[in-house]
Each structure stands twice: as C-alpha cells, then as structure tokens.
C-alpha cells in the first residue's frame, strides 16, 4: 500500500507542477503579446450559404478605421477587440464577428453573414432583404440573393435595416419561413404579391395560375389543400386551365378558369 500512495503523490505533484508551468508560460505569452504591435489583419468570412454581402477588403477597411489612429501596427494592448466586434455587428449584413490575436500578433476576424430569406420591394419601390432571423438588410450592388421576392401594396416605414415594422411584412416573413421548411413549396414559389386587400398571392415557377392565400394564418391547412389539388386535379385538367386558385376559405378551394 505504501508504494502505491507514494506513486499517487508523485503523479499528483507532476500534474500540479505541469499546470503551474503551463499557466506561467501562458501568462508570459500573453504579456509578450500585449507588449507587441499588431502585425497585420487576416479575415475569414463564412460563404458556406452562398451569401456574399461582405468581402475581405471591406472588413479590413472597417477594422482599420476602428484602430488607434487608423494604424494597423498599433500596440496590441491599445486595441479594443470587443468594441470592434460590436461595431462590425452594427453592419446589418453581419450576424456575428469574432476577433482575436494569434501568438504572432496577427489580428484575426471571423465573420458570419446574415442569410437572406426573402426580398421586399415595397409600395414606394424601396427594396431590402429580410434575414432568416427577421432582420432587414439593405440590398447590395455587388450581390443578389436568389430568394422569393415580395411586391405590391406593401406599406412600411421605408427603412432598409432594423426589425420588421409592419404587420403585412411580418405575415410575408412568416409565410417565407414556412415555405423554406417545405422542399416542394420552396421550389414552387418565386414571388409573393400583396393586393389592395392585403391578400398574399403566390406566383409559382410553373403554371400561369395565381394562388390566393389570403393572410398567413393556418398555413398548414391551406397548403395541404393546395398539394392535394396539385396531385389529384391538375394532372386531369392541365396546369394552365385555371387563372386563380383561392385557398382563403376553410375546407374549400375556389378556382376561376381562364
């Protein structure tokens, strides 16, 4: 028993000494880093969802503008990473920004972009995107996202960033979230039109009919009717027979022929 106790004590002391040495080295490295100057900026942007609202040069320019005296070679201790992260995240196209220094003094910025869910062109012809999280985003001159477009009598505060501010836009957003989570419907709908009665009208990629949805309530029931109609009626009557397919009313579909 005695040798086993000594062996356990040696193992404990070895781990304790190793931890102290590691902590000391880490503190020395941090002290040396804080005493050094920034050796440059590296940017990593997540493009995995095909979104290209921001680019490396633009992010570097923003970061440089927030450095002391706009000097990339500023002292590391004088650079407020949290402040720069917050400033970057004020950009409506940026969902998250993570900044850190490596042990060579290089400033790294990892950027996650917001993912557009739909594009709105309101009644005043002002255009903006809405992200999957429900945030408005300005359109870009350099990138156009392939998402459903909502047009028509859409009245809001005409701002292209911030939160959703109009009930009709909230309905469109709820609708597009539903469409996104259904593979068939997501592939079917390319445009949403809002008429003078605030009805949501879907314009499909196939066929020439217009699908009158009404509001965005009870979407599951409405689209269940539509899918059954597509599967059972359309193959028999033809895809271009009807001008409108009205899903507004419970337990029925009203169609008008051309």
Buried (B, 14 or more C-beta within 10 A) or exposed (E): EEEEEEEEEEEEEEEEEEEEEEEEEEEEEEEEBBEBBBBEBEBEBEEEEEBBBBBBEBBBEBBBEBBEEEEBEBBBEEBBBEEBBEBBBEBBBBBEBEBEBEEEBEBBBBBBBBBBBBBBBBBEEBBBBBBBEBBBBBBBEEBEBEBBBBBBBBBBEEEBBEEBEBEBBBBBBBBBBBBBEBEEBEEBBBBBBBEEEBBBBBBBEEBEBBBBBBBBEEBEEBBEBBBEBBEEBBEEEEEEBBEBBBBBEEEEBEBEEE
